[in-house]
Amino acid sequence: MGRNAYLRIMSHQPILLIETGVKDLDTFFQFQLDEEANYLAASTAKDPRDEKAYIEKYTRFLSDPTIHMRTIKLGNEIAGNIAKFIVHGEIGITYWLGRKYWGRGIATEALQQFLAIEKARPIVGRTAFDNYGSQKVLEKTGFKKTGSDKGFANARQTEIEEYIYTLY
């Protein structure tokens, strides 16, 4: 079976959001080890290889009532995660897909589903200036570019420009 046929079959599987459990965190940790994914995300952990710190941090998040986290499943496979969080009084959105799920509309569909159940508004998404894939996902789901900011990107070890997108 060719790659295009495989992708067509994969695209017919349902995209589901399920409550995130501790057992999902190992898969999320593996996804964030990808160097290209870290580069694009830019604002990542200081040491993305520190599994103990990652699992401890996200285990705490699971019991935090201000964080609404879901696991993105494609059929029976974990494809990524999505969450609403609050930082400095601002409601934010974050999502991360494993690389093999990039470019197939999964993030867009997952974000649309998530926004249907997460009613907090306004909600803000921030992307690195050169993370075009994430910018497209936000735009396709109704977010508008509302500004930019500078921030230190651990994955790049330098300050970068971030684009700010808002959904009202």
BELPEGI-V384197 format. One record per pair of residues at least 24 apart in sequence whose C-alpha atoms are under 10 Angstrom apart, sorted by the first residue. I is the first residue (numbers start at 0). GAP is how many residues later the second one is. If there is no record, write none. Layout:
i:I gap:GAP
i:I gap:GAP
//
This chain:
i:6 gap:94
i:6 gap:97
i:7 gap:96
i:9 gap:64
i:9 gap:65
i:9 gap:91
i:9 gap:94
i:10 gap:63
i:10 gap:64
i:10 gap:90
i:10 gap:93
i:10 gap:94
i:10 gap:95
i:11 gap:62
i:11 gap:63
i:12 gap:60
i:12 gap:61
i:12 gap:62
i:12 gap:63
i:13 gap:59
i:13 gap:60
i:13 gap:61
i:13 gap:62
i:13 gap:92
i:13 gap:95
i:14 gap:57
i:14 gap:58
i:14 gap:59
i:14 gap:60
i:14 gap:61
i:14 gap:62
i:14 gap:63
i:14 gap:64
i:14 gap:91
i:14 gap:92
i:14 gap:94
i:14 gap:95
i:14 gap:98
i:15 gap:54
i:15 gap:55
i:15 gap:56
i:15 gap:57
i:15 gap:58
i:15 gap:59
i:15 gap:60
i:15 gap:62
i:15 gap:63
i:15 gap:90
i:15 gap:93
i:15 gap:94
i:15 gap:97
i:15 gap:98
i:16 gap:52
i:16 gap:53
i:16 gap:54
i:16 gap:55
i:16 gap:56
i:16 gap:57
i:16 gap:61
i:16 gap:63
i:16 gap:64
i:16 gap:65
i:16 gap:93
i:16 gap:94
i:16 gap:96
i:16 gap:97
i:17 gap:51
i:17 gap:52
i:17 gap:53
i:17 gap:54
i:17 gap:55
i:17 gap:60
i:17 gap:63
i:18 gap:43
i:18 gap:49
i:18 gap:50
i:18 gap:51
i:18 gap:52
i:18 gap:53
i:18 gap:62
i:19 gap:39
i:19 gap:42
i:19 gap:48
i:19 gap:49
i:19 gap:50
i:19 gap:51
i:19 gap:52
i:19 gap:61
i:19 gap:62
i:19 gap:63
i:20 gap:37
i:20 gap:38
i:20 gap:41
i:20 gap:48
i:20 gap:49
i:20 gap:50
i:21 gap:33
i:21 gap:34
i:21 gap:36
i:21 gap:37
i:21 gap:38
i:21 gap:40
i:22 gap:32
i:22 gap:36
i:23 gap:31
i:23 gap:46
i:23 gap:47
i:23 gap:54
i:23 gap:56
i:23 gap:57
i:24 gap:26
i:24 gap:29
i:24 gap:30
i:24 gap:31
i:24 gap:33
i:24 gap:34
i:24 gap:46
i:24 gap:55
i:24 gap:56
i:25 gap:25
i:25 gap:28
i:25 gap:29
i:26 gap:51
i:26 gap:52
i:26 gap:53
i:26 gap:54
i:26 gap:71
i:27 gap:26
i:27 gap:27
i:27 gap:30
i:27 gap:43
i:27 gap:50
i:27 gap:51
i:27 gap:52
i:27 gap:53
i:27 gap:68
i:27 gap:69
i:27 gap:70
i:28 gap:25
i:28 gap:26
i:28 gap:29
i:28 gap:69
i:29 gap:68
i:30 gap:48
i:30 gap:49
i:30 gap:65
i:30 gap:66
i:30 gap:67
i:30 gap:68
i:30 gap:69
i:31 gap:48
i:31 gap:64
i:31 gap:65
i:31 gap:66
i:31 gap:67
i:32 gap:65
i:33 gap:64
i:33 gap:65
i:34 gap:120
i:35 gap:63
i:35 gap:119
i:36 gap:59
i:36 gap:60
i:36 gap:61
i:36 gap:62
i:36 gap:94
i:36 gap:118
i:37 gap:58
i:37 gap:115
i:37 gap:116
i:37 gap:117
i:37 gap:118
i:38 gap:89
i:38 gap:91
i:38 gap:92
i:38 gap:114
i:38 gap:115
i:38 gap:116
i:38 gap:117
i:38 gap:118
i:39 gap:87
i:39 gap:88
i:39 gap:89
i:39 gap:90
i:39 gap:91
i:39 gap:92
i:39 gap:93
i:39 gap:94
i:39 gap:113
i:39 gap:115
i:39 gap:116
i:40 gap:53
i:40 gap:54
i:40 gap:55
i:40 gap:85
i:40 gap:86
i:40 gap:87
i:40 gap:89
i:40 gap:90
i:40 gap:93
i:40 gap:112
i:40 gap:113
i:40 gap:114
i:40 gap:115
i:41 gap:85
i:41 gap:86
i:41 gap:87
i:41 gap:88
i:41 gap:89
i:41 gap:109
i:41 gap:110
i:41 gap:111
i:41 gap:112
i:41 gap:113
i:41 gap:114
i:41 gap:115
i:41 gap:116
i:41 gap:117
i:41 gap:118
i:41 gap:120
i:42 gap:83
i:42 gap:84
i:42 gap:85
i:42 gap:108
i:42 gap:109
i:42 gap:110
i:42 gap:111
i:42 gap:112
i:42 gap:113
i:42 gap:114
i:42 gap:116
i:42 gap:117
i:42 gap:119
i:43 gap:108
i:43 gap:109
i:43 gap:110
i:43 gap:111
i:43 gap:112
i:44 gap:108
i:44 gap:109
i:44 gap:110
i:45 gap:107
i:45 gap:108
i:45 gap:109
i:45 gap:111
i:46 gap:107
i:46 gap:108
i:47 gap:106
i:47 gap:107
i:60 gap:24
i:65 gap:25
i:66 gap:24
i:66 gap:25
i:66 gap:26
i:67 gap:25
i:67 gap:46
i:67 gap:50
i:68 gap:24
i:68 gap:25
i:68 gap:26
i:68 gap:45
i:69 gap:25
i:69 gap:40
i:69 gap:44
i:70 gap:24
i:70 gap:25
i:70 gap:26
i:70 gap:39
i:71 gap:24
i:71 gap:25
i:71 gap:34
i:71 gap:35
i:71 gap:37
i:71 gap:38
i:71 gap:39
i:71 gap:42
i:72 gap:33
i:72 gap:37
i:73 gap:27
i:73 gap:32
i:73 gap:36
i:78 gap:27
i:78 gap:28
i:79 gap:26
i:79 gap:27
i:79 gap:30
i:80 gap:26
i:80 gap:29
i:80 gap:30
i:81 gap:25
i:81 gap:28
i:81 gap:29
i:81 gap:32
i:82 gap:28
i:82 gap:31
i:82 gap:35
i:83 gap:30
i:83 gap:31
i:83 gap:34
i:83 gap:36
i:83 gap:39
i:83 gap:40
i:83 gap:41
i:84 gap:38
i:84 gap:39
i:85 gap:37
i:85 gap:38
i:89 gap:31
i:89 gap:32
i:89 gap:33
i:89 gap:34
i:90 gap:29
i:90 gap:30
i:90 gap:31
i:90 gap:32
i:90 gap:33
i:90 gap:34
i:90 gap:75
i:91 gap:28
i:91 gap:29
i:91 gap:30
i:91 gap:31
i:91 gap:32
i:91 gap:33
i:91 gap:34
i:91 gap:73
i:91 gap:74
i:92 gap:30
i:92 gap:31
i:92 gap:32
i:92 gap:33
i:92 gap:45
i:92 gap:72
i:92 gap:73
i:93 gap:30
i:93 gap:31
i:93 gap:32
i:93 gap:33
i:93 gap:40
i:94 gap:30
i:94 gap:39
i:95 gap:38
i:101 gap:31
i:102 gap:30
i:102 gap:34
i:104 gap:32
i:104 gap:35
i:105 gap:31
i:106 gap:26
i:106 gap:27
i:106 gap:29
i:106 gap:30
i:106 gap:31
i:106 gap:34
i:107 gap:25
i:107 gap:26
i:107 gap:28
i:107 gap:29
i:107 gap:30
i:107 gap:31
i:107 gap:32
i:107 gap:33
i:108 gap:28
i:108 gap:31
i:108 gap:32
i:109 gap:27
i:109 gap:31
i:110 gap:26
i:110 gap:27
i:110 gap:29
i:110 gap:30
i:111 gap:25
i:111 gap:26
i:111 gap:28
i:111 gap:29
i:111 gap:30
i:112 gap:28
i:114 gap:26
i:114 gap:52
i:119 gap:47
i:119 gap:48
i:120 gap:45
i:120 gap:46
i:120 gap:47
i:121 gap:44
i:121 gap:45
i:121 gap:46
i:122 gap:42
i:122 gap:43
i:122 gap:44
i:122 gap:45
i:123 gap:40
i:123 gap:41
i:123 gap:42
i:123 gap:43
i:123 gap:44
i:124 gap:37
i:124 gap:38
i:124 gap:39
i:124 gap:40
i:124 gap:41
i:124 gap:42
i:125 gap:35
i:125 gap:36
i:125 gap:37
i:125 gap:38
i:125 gap:39
i:125 gap:40
i:126 gap:34
i:126 gap:35
i:126 gap:36
i:126 gap:37
i:126 gap:38
i:127 gap:25
i:127 gap:32
i:127 gap:33
i:127 gap:34
i:127 gap:35
i:127 gap:36
i:128 gap:31
i:128 gap:32
i:128 gap:33
i:128 gap:34
i:128 gap:35
i:129 gap:30
i:129 gap:31
i:129 gap:32
i:129 gap:33
i:130 gap:31
i:130 gap:32
i:134 gap:28
i:134 gap:29
i:134 gap:30
i:137 gap:27
i:137 gap:28
i:137 gap:29
i:138 gap:26
i:138 gap:27
i:138 gap:28
i:140 gap:26
i:141 gap:24
i:141 gap:25
i:141 gap:26
i:142 gap:24
i:142 gap:25
i:143 gap:24
//
